[in-house]
Amino acid sequence: MRFFCLTLFPEMIYGALNHSMLKRASDNGIIEINCINIRDFSKSKHRQTDDYPYGGGAGMIMMAPPVYDAYQSIKDTLAANSKVLYMTPQGKPFNQKTAEILSREKDIVILCGHYEGVDERIVEEIVTDEVSLGDFVLTGGEIGAIAVIDAVSRLIPGVLSGEESYKNESFANNLLEYPQYTRPPEFLGRKVPEVLLSGHHENIRKWRLEKSIERTRKRRPDILNAGGNYDI
C-alpha cells in the first residue's frame, strides 16, 4: 500500500513512522510513505500557503491553489478511485472498523490541515472522506495522519509477524483485549492467573473471552454486543 500525505511538515510524518515495524514494512516494500510538501506549490515569494478568512474571524485558512496543485502532482500516479482523507475534528470518527476498510485500498491520500482549516473548495473538489481522531482539536493534521497510517498499516499482511497479532486485539470482534501477563510469575505479591500457566488451550481461550467481555462491559459498554460473536 502507498500513503501520500499532503502536508506542511513532512519531517513530522517521516520522523514518527521511521521506526519499529513500520520501518521494516517500508524497507521490505510492503508499505510506502510519501510526503508532498504543500509549500513547494506556493506561487508566493515567501512560499505562503495561508491567508485571512473572507468574512473576518480569528486565525488563518490554508489557501486552495497550493493544496490543489500538490494533489495534482500525484493524481495521475494513483490507483483509480483512491481515497483522499482530510484530517479534521468535523470528520467521521476513525475506529478499528475504518482501519480495516482502508487496509484494502491500494493508495491512500491524506490531507493534513493547519491553522483554522483549509479552503472549503478544496474539500469539495478532492476530498472523499473527512476523518477525525476524536472530539478535540490539534494544531495540525499530521498527528492524525500518523495515527491513521499506523492503524491501517498493521492490518496489511506481512507488516506484523502473524495474523493473530491483530485478530485478538482491542476492538476486534467489538471487545476490548483481555489482560496480558509475562515473566516473572509473581510480582509485588500479584500472581499470574493459574489458568494461563496450565497449558490447557481451551480453558485459556474461555478465560480470555470472559475477561474481554467483563472488561468491555465495565469500560466500554457502548461497543458491547455491537455485532460481535461471543461464543464461549
MOKA-V211697 format. One record per pair of residues at least 12 apart in sequence whose ideal C-beta (glycine too) atoms are under 10 Angstrom apart, sorted by the first residue. I is the first residue (numbers start at 1). GAP is how many residues later the second one is. D is the distance in whole Angstrom. If there is no record, write none. Layout:
i & gap & d
I & GAP & D
I & GAP & D
//
This chain:
i & gap & d
1 & 24 & 9
1 & 29 & 8
1 & 30 & 5
1 & 31 & 7
1 & 32 & 10
1 & 78 & 10
1 & 101 & 9
1 & 102 & 7
1 & 103 & 9
1 & 104 & 7
1 & 105 & 6
1 & 106 & 7
1 & 107 & 7
1 & 148 & 9
1 & 151 & 7
1 & 152 & 7
1 & 154 & 10
1 & 155 & 6
1 & 158 & 9
2 & 29 & 7
2 & 30 & 4
2 & 31 & 8
2 & 32 & 7
2 & 72 & 10
2 & 75 & 9
2 & 76 & 8
2 & 77 & 8
2 & 80 & 9
2 & 103 & 9
2 & 104 & 7
2 & 105 & 5
2 & 106 & 7
2 & 107 & 9
3 & 14 & 9
3 & 23 & 10
3 & 28 & 7
3 & 29 & 7
3 & 30 & 5
3 & 31 & 7
3 & 32 & 9
3 & 82 & 10
3 & 102 & 10
3 & 104 & 8
3 & 105 & 5
3 & 106 & 8
3 & 107 & 7
3 & 142 & 8
3 & 145 & 9
3 & 146 & 5
3 & 149 & 8
3 & 150 & 8
4 & 28 & 9
4 & 29 & 8
4 & 30 & 5
4 & 31 & 8
4 & 32 & 6
4 & 66 & 9
4 & 67 & 9
4 & 69 & 10
4 & 70 & 5
4 & 71 & 10
4 & 73 & 9
4 & 74 & 7
4 & 78 & 9
4 & 80 & 9
4 & 103 & 7
4 & 104 & 7
4 & 105 & 5
4 & 106 & 7
4 & 107 & 10
5 & 12 & 10
5 & 28 & 7
5 & 29 & 7
5 & 30 & 5
5 & 31 & 7
5 & 32 & 10
5 & 33 & 10
5 & 80 & 10
5 & 82 & 10
5 & 103 & 9
5 & 104 & 8
5 & 105 & 5
5 & 106 & 8
5 & 107 & 6
5 & 136 & 9
5 & 137 & 8
5 & 140 & 5
5 & 141 & 9
5 & 143 & 10
5 & 144 & 8
6 & 28 & 10
6 & 29 & 8
6 & 30 & 5
6 & 31 & 9
6 & 32 & 6
6 & 35 & 9
6 & 56 & 10
6 & 60 & 9
6 & 61 & 6
6 & 62 & 10
6 & 64 & 5
6 & 65 & 6
6 & 67 & 9
6 & 68 & 8
6 & 78 & 9
6 & 80 & 9
6 & 103 & 7
6 & 104 & 7
6 & 105 & 5
6 & 106 & 6
6 & 107 & 10
6 & 112 & 10
6 & 116 & 10
6 & 120 & 9
6 & 135 & 9
6 & 139 & 9
7 & 28 & 6
7 & 29 & 7
7 & 30 & 7
7 & 31 & 7
7 & 32 & 9
7 & 63 & 9
7 & 80 & 10
7 & 103 & 8
7 & 104 & 8
7 & 105 & 4
7 & 106 & 10
7 & 107 & 9
7 & 133 & 8
7 & 134 & 7
7 & 135 & 6
7 & 138 & 7
8 & 27 & 10
8 & 29 & 7
8 & 30 & 5
8 & 31 & 6
8 & 39 & 10
8 & 41 & 6
8 & 42 & 9
8 & 54 & 8
8 & 58 & 9
8 & 59 & 10
8 & 104 & 7
8 & 105 & 9
8 & 106 & 6
8 & 107 & 9
8 & 132 & 7
8 & 133 & 9
8 & 134 & 8
9 & 26 & 9
9 & 28 & 8
9 & 29 & 10
9 & 30 & 10
9 & 103 & 8
9 & 105 & 8
9 & 131 & 7
9 & 132 & 10
9 & 133 & 6
10 & 23 & 10
10 & 24 & 9
10 & 25 & 3
10 & 26 & 8
10 & 27 & 5
10 & 28 & 9
10 & 29 & 10
10 & 30 & 10
10 & 102 & 10
10 & 132 & 9
11 & 24 & 8
11 & 26 & 10
11 & 131 & 9
12 & 23 & 9
12 & 100 & 9
12 & 128 & 8
12 & 130 & 4
12 & 131 & 8
12 & 133 & 9
12 & 134 & 8
13 & 20 & 7
13 & 21 & 10
13 & 22 & 5
13 & 97 & 9
13 & 99 & 8
13 & 128 & 10
13 & 129 & 6
13 & 130 & 9
13 & 132 & 6
13 & 133 & 6
13 & 136 & 8
14 & 19 & 7
14 & 20 & 10
14 & 21 & 6
15 & 127 & 10
15 & 131 & 9
16 & 126 & 8
16 & 127 & 8
16 & 129 & 9
16 & 130 & 5
16 & 131 & 9
16 & 133 & 9
16 & 134 & 8
17 & 14 & 9
17 & 16 & 6
17 & 18 & 10
17 & 128 & 9
17 & 129 & 6
17 & 132 & 6
17 & 133 & 7
17 & 136 & 8
18 & 15 & 9
20 & 130 & 10
21 & 129 & 9
21 & 132 & 8
21 & 133 & 7
21 & 138 & 6
21 & 139 & 7
21 & 140 & 9
21 & 144 & 10
22 & 124 & 10
22 & 127 & 8
22 & 128 & 7
22 & 131 & 6
22 & 132 & 8
22 & 137 & 7
24 & 134 & 10
24 & 135 & 8
25 & 128 & 6
25 & 129 & 9
25 & 131 & 7
25 & 133 & 7
25 & 134 & 4
25 & 135 & 9
26 & 127 & 9
26 & 133 & 10
28 & 130 & 7
28 & 131 & 9
29 & 129 & 9
30 & 123 & 8
30 & 126 & 6
30 & 127 & 8
30 & 128 & 5
30 & 129 & 6
31 & 118 & 8
31 & 121 & 9
31 & 122 & 5
31 & 123 & 10
31 & 125 & 6
31 & 127 & 9
31 & 128 & 7
32 & 75 & 9
33 & 112 & 10
33 & 113 & 10
33 & 116 & 7
33 & 120 & 9
34 & 40 & 8
34 & 43 & 9
34 & 73 & 10
34 & 75 & 10
35 & 75 & 10
35 & 77 & 9
35 & 107 & 9
35 & 110 & 9
36 & 31 & 10
36 & 33 & 10
36 & 34 & 5
36 & 35 & 8
36 & 37 & 6
36 & 38 & 6
36 & 73 & 9
36 & 75 & 10
37 & 12 & 10
37 & 29 & 10
37 & 33 & 8
38 & 24 & 8
38 & 25 & 9
38 & 28 & 5
38 & 29 & 6
38 & 30 & 10
38 & 31 & 9
38 & 32 & 5
38 & 33 & 9
38 & 73 & 9
38 & 74 & 8
38 & 76 & 9
38 & 80 & 10
39 & 27 & 7
39 & 31 & 9
40 & 26 & 8
40 & 29 & 9
40 & 30 & 7
40 & 33 & 9
41 & 24 & 8
41 & 25 & 4
41 & 26 & 8
41 & 27 & 8
41 & 28 & 4
41 & 29 & 5
41 & 30 & 9
41 & 31 & 9
41 & 32 & 7
42 & 21 & 8
42 & 23 & 8
42 & 24 & 5
42 & 25 & 10
42 & 27 & 9
42 & 28 & 10
43 & 20 & 10
43 & 22 & 7
43 & 23 & 8
43 & 26 & 9
44 & 19 & 9
44 & 21 & 10
44 & 22 & 9
47 & 19 & 9
48 & 12 & 10
48 & 15 & 7
48 & 18 & 8
49 & 12 & 10
49 & 13 & 6
49 & 14 & 6
49 & 16 & 9
49 & 17 & 5
49 & 18 & 8
49 & 21 & 10
49 & 65 & 8
49 & 66 & 9
49 & 69 & 10
50 & 12 & 5
50 & 13 & 6
50 & 16 & 9
50 & 64 & 7
50 & 65 & 5
50 & 66 & 9
50 & 68 & 9
50 & 69 & 10
51 & 12 & 5
51 & 13 & 10
51 & 64 & 10
51 & 68 & 9
52 & 64 & 10
53 & 62 & 9
53 & 63 & 7
53 & 64 & 9
53 & 66 & 9
54 & 65 & 10
57 & 59 & 8
58 & 57 & 10
58 & 58 & 7
59 & 55 & 10
59 & 56 & 5
59 & 57 & 4
59 & 58 & 9
60 & 54 & 8
60 & 55 & 4
60 & 56 & 6
60 & 57 & 10
61 & 52 & 10
61 & 53 & 9
61 & 54 & 6
61 & 55 & 6
61 & 56 & 6
61 & 57 & 7
61 & 58 & 6
61 & 59 & 9
62 & 49 & 9
62 & 50 & 10
62 & 51 & 6
62 & 52 & 6
62 & 53 & 6
62 & 54 & 8
62 & 55 & 7
62 & 56 & 4
62 & 57 & 6
62 & 60 & 8
63 & 55 & 8
63 & 56 & 6
63 & 59 & 9
64 & 54 & 7
64 & 55 & 4
64 & 56 & 9
64 & 57 & 5
64 & 58 & 5
64 & 59 & 10
64 & 60 & 10
64 & 61 & 8
64 & 62 & 10
65 & 54 & 9
65 & 56 & 10
65 & 57 & 9
66 & 56 & 10
67 & 19 & 10
67 & 44 & 7
67 & 45 & 10
67 & 46 & 9
67 & 51 & 6
67 & 52 & 8
67 & 54 & 10
67 & 55 & 5
67 & 56 & 10
67 & 58 & 9
67 & 59 & 8
68 & 51 & 9
68 & 53 & 8
68 & 54 & 6
68 & 57 & 7
68 & 58 & 7
70 & 39 & 10
70 & 41 & 9
70 & 56 & 10
71 & 13 & 7
71 & 38 & 7
71 & 40 & 8
71 & 51 & 8
71 & 54 & 9
71 & 55 & 5
71 & 56 & 10
72 & 54 & 9
74 & 33 & 9
74 & 35 & 7
75 & 34 & 9
75 & 51 & 8
77 & 30 & 8
78 & 28 & 8
78 & 29 & 5
78 & 30 & 9
78 & 31 & 7
79 & 26 & 8
79 & 27 & 4
79 & 28 & 5
79 & 29 & 10
80 & 26 & 9
80 & 27 & 9
81 & 24 & 9
81 & 25 & 10
81 & 26 & 10
81 & 47 & 8
82 & 23 & 7
82 & 24 & 7
82 & 25 & 4
82 & 26 & 7
82 & 27 & 6
82 & 46 & 8
83 & 18 & 9
83 & 19 & 7
83 & 22 & 6
83 & 23 & 10
83 & 24 & 8
83 & 25 & 5
83 & 26 & 7
83 & 27 & 9
83 & 44 & 9
83 & 45 & 5
83 & 46 & 6
83 & 48 & 10
84 & 23 & 10
84 & 24 & 8
84 & 25 & 4
84 & 26 & 8
84 & 27 & 7
84 & 38 & 10
84 & 39 & 10
84 & 41 & 10
84 & 42 & 5
84 & 43 & 5
84 & 44 & 5
84 & 45 & 7
84 & 46 & 10
85 & 13 & 10
85 & 17 & 8
85 & 23 & 7
85 & 24 & 7
85 & 25 & 5
85 & 26 & 7
85 & 27 & 10
85 & 42 & 7
85 & 43 & 7
85 & 44 & 5
85 & 45 & 8
85 & 46 & 5
85 & 56 & 9
85 & 59 & 9
85 & 60 & 8
85 & 63 & 7
86 & 23 & 9
86 & 24 & 8
86 & 25 & 5
86 & 26 & 9
86 & 27 & 7
86 & 31 & 9
86 & 32 & 7
86 & 36 & 8
86 & 37 & 6
86 & 40 & 9
86 & 41 & 4
86 & 42 & 9
86 & 43 & 7
86 & 44 & 5
86 & 45 & 7
86 & 46 & 10
86 & 55 & 8
86 & 58 & 10
87 & 23 & 7
87 & 24 & 7
87 & 25 & 6
87 & 26 & 6
87 & 43 & 8
87 & 44 & 6
87 & 45 & 8
87 & 46 & 8
87 & 51 & 8
87 & 53 & 8
87 & 54 & 3
87 & 55 & 8
87 & 56 & 8
87 & 57 & 4
87 & 58 & 6
87 & 59 & 10
87 & 60 & 9
87 & 61 & 7
88 & 23 & 9
88 & 24 & 10
88 & 25 & 6
88 & 29 & 7
88 & 30 & 8
88 & 35 & 8
88 & 39 & 9
88 & 42 & 5
88 & 43 & 7
88 & 44 & 6
88 & 45 & 10
88 & 49 & 10
88 & 50 & 10
88 & 53 & 7
88 & 56 & 8
89 & 24 & 10
89 & 28 & 9
89 & 41 & 9
89 & 42 & 10
89 & 43 & 5
89 & 44 & 8
89 & 45 & 8
89 & 46 & 7
89 & 47 & 7
89 & 48 & 5
89 & 49 & 8
89 & 52 & 10
89 & 55 & 9
90 & 27 & 8
90 & 33 & 10
90 & 40 & 6
90 & 41 & 10
90 & 42 & 7
91 & 36 & 9
91 & 38 & 7
91 & 39 & 3
91 & 40 & 4
91 & 41 & 4
91 & 42 & 9
91 & 53 & 9
92 & 37 & 7
92 & 38 & 6
92 & 39 & 6
92 & 40 & 7
93 & 38 & 8
93 & 39 & 6
93 & 40 & 8
93 & 41 & 7
93 & 42 & 8
94 & 35 & 10
94 & 37 & 5
94 & 38 & 6
94 & 39 & 6
94 & 40 & 8
94 & 50 & 8
94 & 53 & 7
94 & 54 & 6
94 & 57 & 7
94 & 58 & 10
95 & 56 & 9
95 & 76 & 7
95 & 128 & 9
96 & 55 & 7
96 & 59 & 9
96 & 70 & 9
96 & 73 & 8
96 & 74 & 8
96 & 75 & 4
96 & 76 & 7
96 & 78 & 9
96 & 127 & 10
97 & 74 & 8
97 & 77 & 9
97 & 129 & 10
97 & 130 & 10
98 & 31 & 9
98 & 33 & 7
98 & 50 & 9
98 & 53 & 8
98 & 54 & 9
99 & 48 & 10
99 & 49 & 8
99 & 51 & 9
99 & 52 & 4
99 & 53 & 5
99 & 54 & 9
99 & 55 & 8
99 & 56 & 6
99 & 67 & 10
99 & 72 & 9
100 & 51 & 9
100 & 52 & 9
100 & 55 & 6
100 & 66 & 9
100 & 71 & 10
100 & 72 & 9
101 & 51 & 9
101 & 54 & 10
102 & 27 & 9
102 & 29 & 9
102 & 46 & 7
102 & 47 & 10
102 & 49 & 8
102 & 50 & 5
102 & 51 & 10
102 & 53 & 8
102 & 54 & 10
103 & 48 & 9
103 & 49 & 5
103 & 50 & 8
103 & 51 & 9
103 & 52 & 4
103 & 53 & 6
103 & 54 & 9
103 & 56 & 9
103 & 63 & 10
104 & 48 & 10
104 & 51 & 9
104 & 52 & 9
105 & 47 & 8
105 & 51 & 10
108 & 20 & 10
108 & 21 & 10
108 & 37 & 10
108 & 40 & 8
108 & 41 & 8
108 & 44 & 7
109 & 17 & 8
109 & 18 & 9
109 & 19 & 9
110 & 19 & 10
110 & 21 & 8
110 & 31 & 7
110 & 32 & 9
110 & 34 & 8
110 & 35 & 4
110 & 36 & 9
110 & 38 & 6
110 & 39 & 7
111 & 12 & 9
111 & 15 & 8
111 & 16 & 7
111 & 19 & 10
111 & 20 & 10
111 & 30 & 7
111 & 34 & 9
112 & 26 & 10
112 & 28 & 6
112 & 29 & 3
112 & 30 & 5
112 & 31 & 9
112 & 32 & 7
112 & 33 & 5
112 & 34 & 10
113 & 17 & 10
113 & 25 & 9
113 & 26 & 10
113 & 27 & 7
113 & 28 & 5
113 & 29 & 10
113 & 31 & 9
114 & 24 & 10
114 & 25 & 7
114 & 26 & 5
114 & 27 & 7
114 & 28 & 9
115 & 24 & 9
115 & 25 & 8
117 & 24 & 9
118 & 23 & 9
131 & 13 & 7
131 & 14 & 9
131 & 16 & 10
131 & 17 & 7
132 & 12 & 8
133 & 12 & 10
133 & 14 & 6
133 & 15 & 8
151 & 15 & 10
154 & 12 & 6
154 & 15 & 9
168 & 37 & 10
168 & 40 & 8
168 & 41 & 10
168 & 44 & 9
170 & 42 & 9
170 & 45 & 9
170 & 46 & 9
170 & 49 & 10
170 & 50 & 9
170 & 53 & 10
171 & 45 & 10
171 & 49 & 9
171 & 52 & 7
171 & 57 & 10
172 & 40 & 9
172 & 56 & 9
173 & 36 & 9
173 & 39 & 8
173 & 43 & 10
173 & 53 & 10
173 & 54 & 9
173 & 55 & 5
173 & 56 & 6
173 & 57 & 8
174 & 38 & 10
174 & 42 & 8
174 & 46 & 9
174 & 48 & 10
174 & 49 & 5
174 & 50 & 7
174 & 51 & 7
174 & 52 & 5
174 & 53 & 6
174 & 54 & 4
174 & 55 & 9
174 & 56 & 9
175 & 33 & 10
175 & 34 & 8
175 & 36 & 10
175 & 37 & 4
175 & 38 & 6
175 & 39 & 10
175 & 40 & 8
175 & 41 & 5
175 & 42 & 10
175 & 45 & 9
175 & 48 & 8
175 & 49 & 8
175 & 50 & 10
175 & 51 & 10
175 & 53 & 6
175 & 54 & 10
175 & 55 & 7
176 & 35 & 9
176 & 36 & 6
176 & 37 & 9
176 & 38 & 9
176 & 39 & 5
176 & 40 & 5
176 & 41 & 9
176 & 42 & 9
176 & 43 & 6
176 & 44 & 6
176 & 47 & 8
176 & 48 & 9
177 & 31 & 9
177 & 34 & 9
177 & 35 & 7
177 & 38 & 8
177 & 39 & 9
178 & 18 & 10
178 & 26 & 10
178 & 27 & 10
178 & 29 & 8
178 & 30 & 4
178 & 31 & 7
178 & 32 & 8
178 & 33 & 4
178 & 34 & 5
178 & 35 & 9
178 & 36 & 9
178 & 37 & 7
178 & 38 & 10
179 & 13 & 10
179 & 14 & 8
179 & 17 & 9
179 & 28 & 10
179 & 29 & 9
179 & 32 & 6
179 & 33 & 9
179 & 35 & 10
179 & 36 & 8
180 & 16 & 9
180 & 28 & 9
181 & 12 & 7
181 & 15 & 6
181 & 16 & 9
185 & 12 & 7
193 & 14 & 7
193 & 18 & 9
194 & 13 & 10
195 & 12 & 5
195 & 13 & 9
196 & 12 & 9
205 & 27 & 9
206 & 26 & 6
207 & 25 & 10
209 & 21 & 7
209 & 22 & 8
209 & 23 & 5
210 & 20 & 9
210 & 22 & 7
212 & 12 & 10
212 & 16 & 10
212 & 18 & 8
213 & 12 & 10
213 & 15 & 9
213 & 17 & 6
213 & 19 & 8
216 & 12 & 9
216 & 14 & 9
//
